[in-house]
Amino acid sequence: MRLDKFLCEMNMGTRGQVKAFVRQGMVTVNGKPVKSPDEKIDENTDQVTFKGQSLRYRKYVYYMLHKPEGVVSATNDNTADTVVSLLGEDRRRDIFPVGRLDKDSTGLLLLTNDGELAHLLLSPKRHVDKTYQVTVERSLTQEEISRLEQGLDIGEEHLTLPARVSVGTGSIIYITVHEGKFHQIKRMLQAVDNRVLALKRTEFACLQLDENLKPGEYRALTETEIQKLKSLGGCK
């Protein structure tokens, strides 16, 4: 890999900026200053430092984010902060959210640059579980719960797939769905003459939202979590 590409992927600056940094002697490879941004390096074995900071290359990264309200599930937006911007120093140009949560929704969101895994987890054929804590306008009747669990008409060609519903305290329910239709939970509650007041995703695939993460905080997935995701997605 070329040195300037490596530095860009590590979010050290734009291509023009990192070239200038290299020529100014701010980058060393294996302890030696480098002046050419075109120099080829082995990103997995060479030791690269930028302004004295050691840079360790990882081809794929995986983060669990506790998405707060008011943030857009996108890589860039002209009007609002994005979930990717919350990564701070860990932000890389190739990271994106796997799926999306509405701007006013909160909870678990997976961020990665592993396109193959993301594609498999989002594939309609996989029926990956997604569990939401939902604050509803009024309590559901048993008949309404049965309708949600059996599948219902939300204005599309097919009924929703059967969901799992459990009742929490007060006006809170938990719904697990296996597909990702646009505004699905809100539309499902509308179909039983109810309304979502707050929506928080607590589980996605084999991941559970880390209770230690406050809204806006994130952490890297453990190796065990990564392997479980890959197994669920069908990655080799």
N, C-alpha and C positions, 0 to 999 in steps of 0.2 A: 504494500500500500504506500502511496506517496505521502510524504510527511504533512503537506498542507491539507490533504483530504482527512488524514487522521485527526489533525487538530480541529478541523471543522466538525467532524463527527463527535468530538469530545466537547463541543460547544465552546471552544476557545475564541471564536470570532468568525467573521465572514471570511470567504476565501482571500479577499484582498487584505484584510486585517492580519490574518495569520501569516501570509507571505511577508508582510512588513515585520511582524514579530520575529520571524526566523532570521531575516536579513539583519535585524538589530541585535542578534545574538542572544535572544531571550529563551531559545530552545536548545536543549542538549539531547543527544542520543548516546546512550551508554557512557555518559560522563563527559562527552566531548561536544563543544559548541558546533552547531550546524548553521551554515550560511545559505544553503540552497533549499527552498521549499519543495523542490522537485525530487529531493533525495528519497530513495526507496527504503522503507523500513519493514521489519517483521513486527507487526502490531502485537503479536502474541508473546514474543520473546525479548524484543529490544526494550530497554528502559528509557522512556522519554520523560523529560522534565520541562515544564513551562514556568518561567519565573520562579524556579526553585521548587515548584510543586510537581510531585511525581504523578504521572498519568497512567492509569491501568486500563487497558482496552478490554471491553467486553462486547462481543458481537451482538448478543441479545441481552436486554435488560427487562425486568418485570417488577412493577410497583403496584402496591395496593394503596389507593387513595380514598380517604373519607371526603367525598365531594360535599362542599358547602353550598348553600343557596346562592343564587346570583352569578354563578360561574357556568360558562358554556362548555359543553362536552365537544370540544373541537381543538384543532392544533393552532388555529389563529382566528381572530375575530376583530372587527373594526370598532365594535361598540362595548365589549365586555371582556373581562378576564377569562382566560381559558383554563381548563383543567391541567393542560401541559405546563402553563406558566407557573403553576403551584410547585413544580418540581425544583425550582431554584437552581442551585449549582449542578443538580443531577439531570437537568434538562438537556436533551439532545435533539438535533433537528429531525431525526427519524422516528421519534416516539409519538405515539397516537393513542387515543382511548379505544378500548375494545367495546364497541357498542356506545350507547349514550344514555344519559339521564337528562331529563328536562332541566331547564335553567332553575326552576323553583324546587326541584327534587334534590334529595341528599342521599348519602350513603356510599356503598362500595362501588368503586370503579377500577377496573384493571387498565393499567397503562403499560405499553410495551412497544418494541420495534420488531417483534416477531410476527411478520405478516402471515406466515403459514398457520401458526397456532390461532391467531385472531380469526382467520377465515374459517377454520374448522369449528371454533367455539361458537361462531355466529351463524353457522350453516343451519338453515331450517330443518335439515334432515337429522341433526344431532339432538334436538329437543333438550337443550341444556337448561337446567333448572335456574330460575331467578326468583328469589323470595323478597317480598316487600312488606314493610311495616306500614300500614295504611291507617291514617286517622280519617274516619268517615263522618259525614254530617249527622247521621242517625244510625242506631243499631240495626243490624241486619236480622231479618226473620229467618227461620230455618228454611223456609221455602226459597228465599232469595239466595241463601248459601248453597242450596242444592242446585239452583240454576247456574251459579258461578262454577260449581264443581263439575257440572255435566257439560258445560259449553253453551254459549249463547250468541245471539246475533248482535254484532256491533257495527252493522252496516257494510260488511264485506261479503265476498262470494261464499265463504265458508264460515261456519260457526267457530268460535275460539275452541282450542283444545281444552279438555277437562283440566280444571285447576284444583289445587288443594287450598282449603280455607280453614283457618283456626281463629277462634275468638280470643282476644286479649282482654286487658282491663279497660273499663270505660268504653270509649268509642274507637278503640284500636282493634284492628284485625290484621291477620297475616295471610298473604296470598302468594302461592307459588305457581308460576306459569312456566311454560316450556317453549315459548315462542316470543318473538319480539316485535309485535305489531306497533304501529305508531300510536302513542298515547294509550296503550292497551289497557292499563289498570283503570285509568280515568274513564275510558269508554265502557269498560265492563261495569263499573259502578253506576254510570249513567243509565246503562241498560236495565238496571234494577231500581231506577228512580232514586239514586243516591248520589252523593258528591264527595270527591276526595278533597280533604282539607290539608293534608300533609302526606308526603310520600317519601319513604326512606328505604333504599335497598339494603338488605341485611346479608344476603347470600347471593353468590354468583358461581355457577358450576360447583366446584368442590371448595370454594373459598367462603369463609365467614368473615364479616367485617370485624377487624381487630378492635375490641372495646377500648383499648388504650389509645387509639387514634382519635383525636379531636377533629371537628370539621376543618378541612384545609390541610390536615397533616397526612403524611404518607410514609410508607416503609417499603423496603425491598422484600420481595417474596423469599421465603426460605427455599432451599433446594428441594425439600420434601413437597412443598406446595407446587413448585414448578413441575416436578415430575408427575404429580397427580393431575395437574391441568393437561399436560401433554398426553397422559394416558387416557384421560377423558376425551380429549380432542381427537385422539387417534393418530398422533404424531409418531413418527418412527424414532 
